[in-house]
Amino acid sequence: MTSTVRPADAGDDLYPTRTPGAAAPFPRRHPVVWRPAADGPLSAAELTAYDRDGCLHFEALLPAEQTVACLAETARLTADPALRDSGRVVPEPDGDGIRSVFEVHALSDTFRAIVHSARLAGIARQILGSDVYVHQTRVNLKPAFDGSGFGWHSDFETWHSEDGMPAPRALSLSVALTENAPYNGPLMIIPGAHRTFVPSAGETPPDYHRTSLRGKNLPAGPADRAAVAALARELGIRQFTGPAGSAVAFDSNSLHASAPNVSPFPRTNLFVVYNSVENAIGTPYAAPRPRPGYLASRTFTPVPRRDGD
């Protein structure tokens, strides 16, 4: 198959990564909050905090009845044997447990309604300064006692190199469907590190997502440990905990991770990735071919606006 990696002389890659040898981190080349004067659900103080830290915590984004409905839908999807054959269900790195289920908004009316809601999409529109489309959705499960962790990484580094996302004009919303406690592997973010792009060294292997999504990362993929350590020493690490229904919005270039869950309490989160319609993905910058559509949508239809948006 013909490679779809962009030519080295294309001149349009502002975030080079997956190159031979070590590559030094460098400053972000795009805004974080794109049109701060735009109307939306966030206050000026919240926009300032997001711009500074690359993340924003919400104590209650979803009501209890919606988190309960999402958990029921998660149980239905993970029990569907046909989904395992589709690639949308990612197993744990060591065992048959389920680590992630992708494209849940296309598989469930319950998830679709939440993803298209004015509350969630409105946050993304306000920060990104445009209409948005859904780049990716997934439910990450960390079962009690043996749920695996997620190493330090920037999502944008992956989406840029493997999906062809031009700029970090995207964000994620991580919504707790169960309690996220200090002991069951909650999200950790280095606040302020979203302003530094940390490239990876080494070429992207074909179909790299088949191993990387299970946490079995090859040299290309995880953020450079020395860079993570330096940024963490300078900026600190913030851990996000809260009850079911709480949430964190975070910039696509935020450095984040989560520890394994060895507690007797499961941790299940819905992740929704919104991308600006002005930042649609194209040819991968550093991968042999695009990832499947259930990982990176190539349908750029804006999320419909509701009354009051």
C-alpha positions as CSV (number, residue, x, y, z in Angstrom):
1,M,0.0,0.0,0.0
2,T,1.3,3.5,-0.8
3,S,2.4,5.4,2.2
4,T,0.4,8.5,3.2
5,V,3.1,10.1,5.3
6,R,3.4,13.8,4.2
7,P,6.6,14.6,2.3
8,A,9.4,16.0,4.4
9,D,9.5,19.1,2.3
10,A,5.7,19.8,2.5
11,G,6.4,22.9,4.6
12,D,3.1,22.8,6.5
13,D,4.1,20.7,9.6
14,L,4.4,23.1,12.5
15,Y,4.7,20.2,15.0
16,P,7.3,17.7,13.6
17,T,7.4,14.5,15.5
18,R,8.2,10.8,15.1
19,T,11.6,11.7,13.5
20,P,14.9,9.8,13.8
21,G,16.9,10.5,16.9
22,A,16.0,12.7,19.9
23,A,13.9,15.8,19.4
24,A,13.7,18.7,21.8
25,P,10.4,20.0,23.1
26,F,9.4,23.4,21.8
27,P,6.7,26.1,22.5
28,R,3.1,25.6,21.2
29,R,2.5,27.6,18.0
30,H,-1.2,28.2,18.3
31,P,-3.7,29.7,20.8
32,V,-5.4,27.7,23.6
33,V,-8.6,29.8,23.8
34,W,-9.3,30.9,20.3
35,R,-11.9,33.6,20.6
36,P,-12.2,34.5,24.3
37,A,-14.9,37.1,23.8
38,A,-17.4,34.5,22.4
39,D,-20.5,33.8,24.4
40,G,-20.8,30.4,26.0
41,P,-21.4,28.5,29.3
42,L,-17.9,29.4,30.7
43,S,-17.2,32.6,32.7
44,A,-14.3,34.9,31.9
45,A,-12.5,33.5,35.0
46,E,-13.0,29.9,33.8
47,L,-11.6,30.8,30.3
48,T,-8.6,32.4,31.9
49,A,-8.0,29.3,34.1
50,Y,-8.3,27.0,31.1
51,D,-6.0,29.1,29.0
52,R,-3.4,29.1,31.8
53,D,-3.6,25.5,32.9
54,G,-5.0,23.7,29.8
55,C,-7.7,22.1,32.0
56,L,-10.9,22.9,33.9
57,H,-12.7,20.8,36.5
58,F,-16.5,20.6,36.8
59,E,-18.1,19.3,40.0
60,A,-21.3,18.3,38.3
61,L,-21.6,18.2,34.5
62,L,-24.0,15.3,34.2
63,P,-27.0,14.5,36.4
64,A,-27.1,11.1,38.2
65,E,-29.8,9.7,35.8
66,Q,-27.5,10.2,32.9
67,T,-24.5,8.6,34.5
68,V,-26.6,5.6,35.4
69,A,-27.9,5.3,31.8
70,C,-24.4,5.6,30.5
71,L,-23.2,2.7,32.7
72,A,-26.1,0.6,31.5
73,E,-25.1,1.3,27.9
74,T,-21.5,0.5,28.7
75,A,-22.5,-2.9,30.0
76,R,-24.6,-3.5,26.9
77,L,-21.8,-2.6,24.5
78,T,-19.1,-4.6,26.3
79,A,-21.3,-7.6,26.3
80,D,-21.8,-7.5,22.5
81,P,-19.4,-10.1,20.9
82,A,-19.8,-8.4,17.4
83,L,-18.1,-5.3,18.7
84,R,-15.0,-7.2,19.7
85,D,-14.5,-8.2,16.1
86,S,-15.0,-4.6,14.8
87,G,-11.9,-3.3,16.6
88,R,-13.9,-0.8,18.7
89,V,-13.4,-2.8,21.9
90,V,-9.8,-2.7,23.1
91,P,-8.8,-5.4,25.6
92,E,-6.5,-5.0,28.6
93,P,-2.8,-5.4,27.8
94,D,-2.6,-8.6,29.8
95,G,-5.9,-10.5,29.9
96,D,-9.3,-10.5,28.4
97,G,-10.7,-7.6,30.4
98,I,-11.9,-4.5,28.5
99,R,-9.8,-1.4,28.5
100,S,-11.8,0.9,26.1
101,V,-14.8,1.0,23.8
102,F,-14.6,3.5,21.0
103,E,-17.2,5.4,18.9
104,V,-19.8,5.0,21.6
105,H,-21.9,8.0,20.3
106,A,-22.4,6.1,17.1
107,L,-23.4,2.9,18.9
108,S,-25.8,4.4,21.5
109,D,-28.6,7.0,21.4
110,T,-27.9,7.7,25.1
111,F,-24.2,8.6,24.4
112,R,-25.1,10.5,21.2
113,A,-27.5,12.7,23.1
114,I,-24.9,13.6,25.7
115,V,-22.2,14.2,23.2
116,H,-24.5,16.5,21.1
117,S,-25.8,18.3,24.2
118,A,-25.6,22.1,24.4
119,R,-23.7,21.9,27.7
120,L,-20.8,19.7,26.5
121,A,-20.6,21.0,22.9
122,G,-21.1,24.6,24.1
123,I,-17.9,24.4,26.2
124,A,-16.0,23.2,23.2
125,R,-17.4,25.8,20.8
126,Q,-16.5,28.6,23.3
127,I,-12.9,27.5,23.8
128,L,-12.2,26.5,20.2
129,G,-13.9,29.6,18.7
130,S,-15.9,27.8,16.1
131,D,-18.4,25.0,15.4
132,V,-17.1,21.6,16.4
133,Y,-17.4,18.1,15.2
134,V,-16.8,14.8,17.1
135,H,-13.3,13.6,16.4
136,Q,-13.5,10.6,18.8
137,T,-15.6,9.1,21.7
138,R,-14.7,6.3,24.0
139,V,-15.4,4.8,27.4
140,N,-12.3,3.9,29.3
141,L,-12.8,1.2,31.9
142,K,-10.6,0.4,34.9
143,P,-12.0,-2.6,36.6
144,A,-11.5,-3.2,40.3
145,F,-8.1,-4.7,41.3
146,D,-6.5,-5.0,37.9
147,G,-7.4,-2.0,35.6
148,S,-4.3,-0.9,33.7
149,G,-3.0,2.6,33.6
150,F,-2.3,5.1,30.8
151,G,1.3,6.5,30.5
152,W,2.2,10.1,30.1
153,H,1.3,11.5,26.7
154,S,-0.2,14.3,24.6
155,D,-3.2,13.3,22.6
156,F,-2.4,15.9,20.0
157,E,1.0,14.3,19.3
158,T,-0.9,11.1,18.3
159,W,-3.7,12.9,16.5
160,H,-1.2,15.0,14.6
161,S,1.2,12.2,13.6
162,E,-1.3,9.4,13.1
163,D,-4.6,11.2,12.1
164,G,-3.4,14.3,10.4
165,M,-4.7,17.0,12.8
166,P,-3.0,20.2,11.8
167,A,-3.2,22.2,15.0
168,P,-4.0,21.6,18.7
169,R,-7.4,23.2,18.2
170,A,-9.3,20.3,19.9
171,L,-10.2,19.4,23.4
172,S,-11.4,16.4,25.5
173,L,-14.1,16.1,28.1
174,S,-13.5,13.3,30.6
175,V,-16.8,12.6,32.3
176,A,-16.8,10.4,35.4
177,L,-19.4,7.7,35.2
178,T,-18.3,6.2,38.5
179,E,-16.5,8.0,41.4
180,N,-13.0,9.0,40.5
181,A,-11.0,8.7,43.8
182,P,-7.3,9.1,44.6
183,Y,-7.0,5.3,44.8
184,N,-8.7,4.1,41.6
185,G,-6.5,5.6,38.9
186,P,-7.9,9.2,38.3
187,L,-6.7,11.5,35.6
188,M,-3.5,13.4,36.2
189,I,-2.5,16.5,34.2
190,I,0.6,18.7,34.3
191,P,-1.0,22.1,34.4
192,G,0.5,24.5,31.9
193,A,2.4,21.8,30.0
194,H,-0.1,22.2,27.1
195,R,2.0,25.2,26.0
196,T,5.0,22.9,25.2
197,F,4.9,20.3,22.4
198,V,6.9,17.2,23.3
199,P,7.8,15.3,20.1
200,S,8.5,11.5,20.0
201,A,11.5,9.8,18.4
202,G,11.3,7.0,15.9
203,E,9.0,6.1,13.0
204,T,5.4,5.0,13.5
205,P,5.0,1.3,12.8
206,P,2.1,0.2,10.6
207,D,-1.1,-0.3,12.5
208,Y,0.6,1.0,15.6
209,H,-2.8,1.7,17.2
210,R,-3.4,-2.1,17.7
211,T,-0.7,-2.1,20.3
212,S,-0.5,1.5,21.6
213,L,-4.2,1.5,22.6
214,R,-3.6,-1.5,24.8
215,G,-0.8,0.3,26.6
216,K,2.0,-1.6,24.8
217,N,3.8,1.4,23.4
218,L,6.8,1.2,21.1
219,P,9.4,3.9,21.0
220,A,7.1,6.1,19.0
221,G,4.2,7.3,21.1
222,P,4.9,8.0,24.8
223,A,6.1,11.5,25.8
224,D,9.8,11.7,26.4
225,R,10.4,10.9,30.1
226,A,13.0,13.6,30.6
227,A,10.7,16.2,29.2
228,V,7.8,15.0,31.4
229,A,10.0,15.0,34.5
230,A,11.3,18.5,33.8
231,L,7.8,19.9,33.2
232,A,6.4,18.2,36.2
233,R,9.2,19.6,38.4
234,E,8.5,23.1,37.1
235,L,4.7,23.0,37.0
236,G,3.5,20.2,39.3
237,I,0.9,17.5,38.8
238,R,-2.8,17.9,39.4
239,Q,-5.0,14.9,40.1
240,F,-8.7,15.1,39.3
241,T,-11.1,13.3,41.5
242,G,-14.9,13.7,42.0
243,P,-18.2,11.9,42.1
244,A,-20.0,10.4,39.1
245,G,-21.1,13.2,36.9
246,S,-18.0,15.4,37.5
247,A,-15.8,16.1,34.6
248,V,-12.5,17.6,33.3
249,A,-12.1,19.6,30.1
250,F,-8.5,19.5,28.9
251,D,-6.5,20.8,25.9
252,S,-5.5,18.3,23.2
253,N,-1.8,19.0,23.9
254,S,-2.1,18.6,27.7
255,L,0.4,16.1,29.2
256,H,-1.7,13.6,31.1
257,A,-1.7,10.1,32.5
258,S,-3.5,7.8,35.0
259,A,-2.2,5.1,37.3
260,P,-3.4,1.5,37.4
261,N,-6.4,0.7,39.5
262,V,-5.6,-1.8,42.2
263,S,-8.4,-0.7,44.5
264,P,-11.7,-2.7,44.9
265,F,-13.6,0.1,43.2
266,P,-13.9,0.4,39.4
267,R,-13.3,3.6,37.5
268,T,-15.3,4.2,34.3
269,N,-15.1,7.5,32.3
270,L,-16.6,8.8,29.1
271,F,-14.2,10.7,26.9
272,V,-15.5,13.0,24.2
273,V,-13.1,14.7,21.8
274,Y,-14.3,17.8,20.0
275,N,-12.3,19.3,17.1
276,S,-12.8,22.6,15.4
277,V,-14.4,22.4,12.0
278,E,-11.6,24.7,10.9
279,N,-9.0,22.1,12.0
280,A,-10.3,19.0,10.1
281,I,-7.9,16.1,9.9
282,G,-6.1,15.2,6.6
283,T,-3.2,13.1,5.6
284,P,-1.2,11.8,8.6
285,Y,2.0,13.7,9.3
286,A,4.0,10.8,10.5
287,A,2.3,7.4,10.0
288,P,2.0,5.0,7.0
289,R,-1.8,5.3,6.8
290,P,-4.7,6.9,8.6
291,R,-6.2,5.2,11.6
292,P,-9.7,3.7,11.3
293,G,-12.7,6.1,11.4
294,Y,-13.9,4.8,14.8
295,L,-10.6,6.3,16.3
296,A,-10.5,9.4,14.2
297,S,-13.7,10.5,12.4
298,R,-13.4,11.8,8.9
299,T,-17.0,13.1,8.9
300,F,-16.7,16.7,9.8
301,T,-20.4,17.5,10.2
302,P,-20.8,20.1,13.0
303,V,-22.5,19.1,16.2
304,P,-26.0,20.6,15.8
305,R,-26.7,23.7,17.7
306,R,-29.6,23.6,20.1
307,D,-31.9,26.5,21.2
308,G,-29.8,28.8,23.4
309,D,-26.4,27.7,22.1
